[in-house]
Amino acid sequence: MPSSSPAINFPPLQTHTYQHPHTHTLIFLHGRGDKVPSFLTALSAWESSTALTLRTAFPTFRLVFPQAPLRPVAAAAAKGERLEWNQWFDVWNTNDFSDNEELQAEGLRESVSGIRAMIDEEADMLGGRYDRILIAGISRGGATLIHTLFNLEKPIGAFLGFCCRCPFSGSKKTLEQMRAVLGLPGTPQGNEVLRKTPILLEHCIDDPLVRIESGRNLREVLLNFGAERLEWKEYGAGGHWFKAPDGMDDVISFVQNVLEVVDSGSGKDVDMDI
């Protein structure tokens, strides 16, 4: 397995906080097949019980939404079909993620490298404050960020994962073995990032795509790897998507608690710069 892979320069769609000072950055990864404009439209409808969205709840946050590149779907190619999806990494069998699992490593290697570089750039904008960088992802975007967490050298402000799973977790690998799957340069030692980074996982029990068992397994993997500040939220219904309003209420409460955000929920919207 190659020890390194070029980082992809994901084109980011960003929202800037013109009306407020920039205090934190949230990098948010969409799921397979999505595009950032449609993802933003969906997120704008994800509201709390008091009608707050991410932008209105956290007006001092710079929001960054990278776009996953188009990747060929290997399972379709094996059938003589040509098919491409916007995806952070490819999966052979969506009904059994362990099937031909090694296929996932190449895209994960490229995507994690690109996200690590993006985190470094955002931290530089905040005076080197990695504790003011949050990362969030849904489905395959969340799975990508799990491996990003495994391969970060410094703890960050928080990780938020929605209906996601942990690739390569079925064989009970250690944290060191999990890192070896991607073989990235600059791999950290120990589990400081997992111990010190607050983690929120949300999953709906009726999720038909990433089963609740996969989400529960992710929770156990992170706890076994040393995560000390992990919150797990299960919701009875909601499918493979964000739960509203409960899920947004829990996100706002979690972020306020771990970052001690002041003046969140001001209700003031910010303009979007595309």
N, C-alpha and C positions, 0 to 999 in steps of 0.2 A: 504494500500500500504506500503511495507517495506520502512524504512527510510534510508537504506543503502544497498549496493550491492558490492561484492568484485570487485575490479578493475582488469581488464584483463591485463596481461602483454603482450601486442601486440609485436610480433617479428618485430623489425624494420630493414629495409634495408636502409643503410645510405651511403651518399657520403661525403667524407672528403676533406677538402681544404688543401692539402699538400703544394701547391705552395704559399699560402697566409695565413696570420693570420686569425684565426677564430673570426669574429666580430659579426655575427648574426646566428640564427638558423631558418630554415623554416621547419615546420612539415606539410606534405602534405598527405591528406587522399583521397584514390581512391573511386570509386563508387561501387555499388552492383555487385557482381559476378566477379570482377576483381582481379588480383593478381599483386603484386608489380613489378615483372620483366616485365610483359606485359605493365603495366602502365608506367614504366620508358621508355620503347621503344616508346610508344606513345608520352610521354612528350618530348623526344628528337627530335621529328618531329615538335613540336610546336614552331615556330620561329617568330621573329619580322620581320618588313619590312627590317631590316638590318642584317637578318640571325642570330640574337642572341637567345639563349635558356636561360632557367633559370640559368643553370650552367655557361654559358659564360657571361651572363649579370651581375651576382652577384658572382664573384669568391671567395669572402671571406665568403660566406654563407655555413654553414653546413646544408645539406639537409637530412631530416629524413622522411622515407616513411614507416609508420606502415602497417602491414598486418591485414586486418579484418579476424576474425575467421570464420570457417564454422558454420553456424547456420541452424537448420531445418526450412523449409518453412511451416508455420502453415497451410496456405490455401491448400497446397498440401496434408498435413497429414490428413486434414479434409475429403479429397476425397479418403483416403486410399492409397495415394501415398507417397513414401519416396523421399524427395528432399532436398538437402542442397545447400546453396549458401555462398560464402564469403561475409559477410555483417555485417555492424556495428550494425544494428537492423533490425528486420523483419517487413514487411508490409503485411497486409491482402489482400488489393486490390490496385494494382498499377494504376487502373483507377479512384479510389476514395480513396485518402489517409485518409479520415476521417472515412472510414468504419472499424469498430472494431479497432479504433485508439489506445485503451489502450494497444493493443498488442505491440506497438512500445516502450513502456516505459521501459520494462525490458532490452532490448539490449542497449537502449540509456543510461540507468543508469550505466550499466557495461562499456560501451565505453567511456562515459564522464569521469567516474572515472579514467580509464586508461590514457586518454589523459591529464587530469589534472596532474596526476603524472609525465607523460612524460614532460610536460611543466616545472614543478618544477625542474626536473633533468637537463633539458637543460639550464634553468636560472642559476642553480648552477654552471654550466660549464662556464658561462659568468659573474661570480662574482655577481650573484643576479640581473642581469639586465633583468628584464621581458620586458622592452621596446625594447629589441633586439631579442625578440621571435616573429616570425610570424607564423600564422597558415593558412592553405589553404585547401580547399576541393571541390570536384566536386560531384554533385548529392547527393547521400545519405551520402557521406563523408562530404560534406558541411553542410547538415542538422544536422549531429552529432555535428559539430563544432559550429553551432548556439546555441545549448543547452550547449555546453562547455562555450561559451562566457557568457551565462546567469549565469553560476555557477562558474566563476573565481572570486578570491578575489582581484586580482591586474590587472590593465590595461596592455596590451601587445603592441608589436610594430605594429601589423596590423592583420586584418583578410581579406582573399581573398576567395570569394565564387563564384562558377561557376555553372550555371544552377541548383540552389538548392532552397529549400523551408524551411518553418518553421513548423515542426510537432507541433500539438496541438494548432495551431493559429486560427482555425476556430471558436472557441467559445469566441473570444474577451477577452482572459484572461489578467489579469494584469501581470507585471513582477514577482511579488511575487507568484501569482497563477501558472505561468509557471514553476517557480522553484519548487513549491510544487508537480508538476507532477512527478518529479524524486525523490524528497525528499532526496537529498544527504546531508551527513554531511558536515559541514563547509560552508554552503550556505551563501553567502555575503548578506549584507543589502544595499539598495539603488541601484543606477545605474551608479556608478563611472566608472566601466569598459566599459560600452556601451558609456558613454559620452566621454571618453578619448581615446578609441581604434579606430584608423582609419580603415574604412571598405570600401572595394571595392566589388561590386556585378556585375557580368557579366552574361548576359542571351541572348540567341537567340530567336527571335520572333517565329521561326518555330519549336521550341523544341517540339517533339511529346510526350515526357515522363513526364517531369516536365514542365507544361504549363507556358507560360510567365505570366499568371495571378497569378500563385503561386509565381513566383519571385517578381512580383510587390507587392504582399501581404507581402512577407518577408520584402521588403524595408519599407513598411508602419509600420509593426510591430516594426522594429528596431527604426524608427524615433519616434514612439509613446512611446517607452521605453526610449527615451532620447539620441539616437545616434546623435552626433553633427558633426562627420567627416565622412560622408557616401557619396560615389560616386556610381552612378548607370549607367551602360552601357548596352544599348540594341543594338543588331545587327540584321539586317534584315533576314539573313540566316546563317545557320551553324548547325542546329539540336541540339541534346543533347550532345554537346561536346565543346571543347575549340575553340574559334574563332581565326583564323590566317589570316593575321598577325595582324589585328586590336587589337584583345584581348591581345596579347602579348605586343604590343606597349603600350597599356593602363596599363598593369601590370607594365612594366618597369618604365613608367612615374610616376605612383602612388607610387611605392616603393621608387624611387629616391626622390620624393617630401616629403614623410612623414618621411623617415629615413635620408634624406640628405646623401645618399650613395655616397661616394667618389670613383672614379675610376671604377664605374660599367661600363660594356660594354668594358672591356679590350680585350675581344675576346680570352683570354687564358682559355683553358679547364683544368679541373682537373680530376685526376684519380678517379675511383670508387672503393671503398673497400666494398666487399660484404661478 
